């Protein structure tokens, strides 16, 4: 997330102009010559930075920052020094120091969107998610036009990082600022975030506020998660029409089709429609949509037809693979994932498709192919590592390799919080049903994990699954039926039946 040298140049130019135009303020505790010297050092630092001489710029700023009576210097000098020092520290990869400097600069009345944006960047890189949220809240309120320049994925990740009881007030203010700014993702309303915000208002006892937020939720999967969670009963029971899952899903499909017509040069709406049709078990239509795109791009560069081709095409193939798998055409699904895996993801190795392919081989009880597929994934996220370990665990179970089973289970148990639902799946495959039941109860009792746990427990449409998954699903239903699990469930939610594919879209 670190910016390139260009932003230092822009900032340096800005402060060079700022320093040359502002009249010196009368110093309060410093001799006039010291104030003039400090102002000159800030001006020189800006020039040095503009000329890419960052060591000299830093040295000039250090002279200013180390002045004994720095706090008595004129505001414009202190602000310029701190903001430029933060920019140079960030450019040098000194994230913690840069963040501290941007925090100090942002306390001045003249602090602008630039300083607050880089305070946000350095806070996020330093994993200070509470301060990151404060920055977004300030930026959104003071400079709403800057919201579109912030990273969409980062904003969503940030909301999840605040998902602990000690951060609820900050999380609520953060989400409310996005809501008040009418923020949307590239795919429309961020229903998951509005669900969380509605939940926070319900916990605060403000049902009208929660209802206002929930009215902007447009995802059928999100609506489903609210129907089965008792905390949302004040909303769902009073307005059942708005929480009719099939009705909301049909509306989503209509919206996706309409967007396809209005944006023929984009693949995003096609992929979104595929996911919705997959949820409705209309697998042949999912495949047909992919085939149409594949035919159009067979003899022409895909990017010349769809401007988001490089980003979205792998997901078009991914949805096609899932549809083939649901139809029991597992070898065809594997072949399709092999093709998808050859295409880059975010400019690097296609980790997602490789793991999906390895998972399918594991579920088909083909351990050697599963292991070969996930063997050389390179650098993966903590979540991705858990998926990789699950594939290896399943292969070890088929091969009856007890040492490997113990090793993979040990790793996953230690890192379970990186992907708690994946750990639940591992326990089922390992036939550890007592521990699986305890984990499910823990998830139901957790505000952070409850939503996914309740969604996983619902009755969905019967689907074709590979051999190893058949046994896992039997064990899952046995775990859910346990009296202690049912007791925990009844405190927080309920199980309903939905005519949907169990796969999350």
Phi, psi and omega in degrees: 000355181292142181278162177275177183300342184299326183287330176295319179297316180297317180293319180299317179298320181296317182283333174297315178295318181299314183292328183281340185261338184273137175283143179298138175274153179292124180290151181263324184227010183236148175294151182304321182294328178290322177295316179298321179294318179296317179297322179293321178296322177296319179296316179295320179300321179295320179293314178301315181297319180298331180264015176067018176262074186292324177301317180293322178297317180294320180297319179296319180290325178300323179298322179289314185292335183266004175299135185303320182252046182305319183293347179263356177293157177303149184301318184295327178290312180298316180297313180299318180296314183292317182293317179291322176298320177298318180296318181290319178298319178296317179298326180277001179081013179268074191298314183297315179294319179299317180298316179300319181290320178292326176299314180295320180294325183289348180281350179277149181299328182277002180301139186241185183298328180299309182297316180293324179295322180278335168297319177298311182301313183288328176296315182294317179296328178273007178063028173267082189286332177294316178290326176303315180295319178300319180297313179299318180300315179295312181301316182297321182283321185271322183227068185303334179293343180279349186299321182293341180277348180280150184292120183301313181296321179297322179296321179290316178299319181300318179301322180287326180294340180268009188279062174217153187305326183288345184249013187299317181295317179294318179298318180295316179297320180298308181294322180295324178296320176294319180296314182295333179275004181057039181290139175227155173275179179295344180253009177113207184298134176280077188303323180300318180290321180292328175298315179297317180296318177299320178298317180296322178289326176295319179295331178276359178082016182253084182294317178302318179296318179298319180295321179297317179293313184297336181296341180265005178282127185238001182267128179296322179295323177291318177300317178302314182296332179280323179300324187263003181249117187296339179296337181265006180305323177301337178264310187289326181285330182275344182217065185299331181299319181290343183247028173278107189299314182295323179294316180294321179295317177299322178294321177299318179298316179299319180294320180294319178296319180296319180293326176301320181290322182276345180230064184294344181264016180233140178271339183308310179298328179294314180295320179297317178297320177304313181298320180291319178292326175299318179298328180273005180066027178262068190292322180298325179290325177299315180294318181297321178298318179294317181299324179296317178293318180297325178291320180295327185259008183296318185245018180211149177301129183302324182292341178281346180252319181237120185291339177255024185302312185297329181275320191260342187298322180298329181281332172297316178292325179298314179294324177297318178298318180297319179296317177299319179297318181295333178274004180080011181264066191290322178296320177294321178298318179297317178298321180293319178293328176299318179294315180298322184294340180283343180272143183291155175239119183053036176082359181230197179302139182277080184295318185300312183287326177297316179294319178300318179294314178299322178296319179296315178300319179296315179295333179275004182062044176240076191296321182296315179294324178298313181294318179298324183293317185262010187294318188240067180276343182072216182281124178230162177291168177300321178295315180298324178297323177295321178294319178298316179295326178296317177300315180295323178297313181299320178297318180296323179295316179296321181279355181056040179266093187296323180295317179293320178302313181298320181295313182291322178295322180297315179297313185292325177295319181292327185249024187302327183291346177288336179196080190296324179292327177294323176295324176299316179297319180299317179297323178293314179298325180278359179063032176265074191285327177296314179292326178296319178294318178298320179294318181297319177297320178298318179295320179294329181276354184259127176298327182288322188256350190297318185303309181293323179298312179298318179297320180295331187277350186290161175272118180247179180295148175290135181227162175278129178230154178297163189308313185292332180286335178300313181293321179300317182293325175298315180294323180299314179295325177293321178295315181299325184284351182297141182303320181292326176291317180297323179296316178294321179298314185297339179285331189236343185196198183207164176249129176237174180248131182231139180275056184233153168296140182290347181291131176290135178265000000 
